[in-house]
């Protein structure tokens, strides 16, 4: 939650580097998913990376949508995230 709140501000300051860093951190967490790995580390990495990437990505995707179609676009975005 902390990274998702700070993510938008970080993207405004540092640009796409924040999204890249968030994707790398998420990927590292995904790569560590193996038997015997501490779950807390995996979940923390995926959470921090997702918190950096998702708020900015959602803003970018929905910025170009006509307000009349915003609900449908938001529904499609949410569906594809799951």
N, C-alpha and C positions, 0 to 999 in steps of 0.2 A: 504494500500500500504506500509505503514511503517513496519508493522509486517511481510509482505511477504519478504521485503528486509532484515530484521533482522533475519527472521526465519532460514535461512540456516546457518548463523553464530551461532545462538543460539543452533541449533541442533548439530553443530560441537563441541560446548563447553559442552553442558549439555546432549546431547544424546536424548534418547527416552522420557525423562521426559518432554521435550518441546512439543512433539507430544501429549502426554497424557494431558498436561495442555491445549493445543489448542483444543483438542477434548472436554474436560470438559467445557471450556469457550463457545464453539459452542453449546454444549448441553444445557447449562444454557440459552443461548439466545433463543434456540428453545422452551425450557420449558416456557419461559416468553411470548410466542406468545399467547396472550389471549385478548379478547376485553377489552379495557380500559387501557392497558399497553402502556406506551410511546414507540412509534415506534423507536425513536432514540436510546434508550437503547438496544432494541432487535437487531436492525441492527448493532449497534456498537459491541455487543458481538459476533454475528455471523461473522462479518467481521474480528475482531481481532483473533478469534479462527481459522477461515479458513485461515487467513494469516500465522499463525504459522504452520498449518498442511499441507496445500496443496503443497507448493513448495518442502518441504522435501519428501512428499509422491510421488510426480511426479518423483523426482530424483531417488527414490528407485525403483519405478516401471519400469522406462525406462532404468535403469542401466544394467539390465540383458538381454536387447533386442539386437539381432543381428542388426548391422547398416543397413543392407539391408531391414530390416522390421521396422525400426524406425518410418517411416511415418505412417504406418498402426497401429502400437502400440500407437502412439500419438493420432491418430484419435479415436481409441477405448477408450482410457483413457478419452479424452475430451467428447466423447458421454456418457460414464457412469457417468461422473460428473454432467451432466445436467439431 
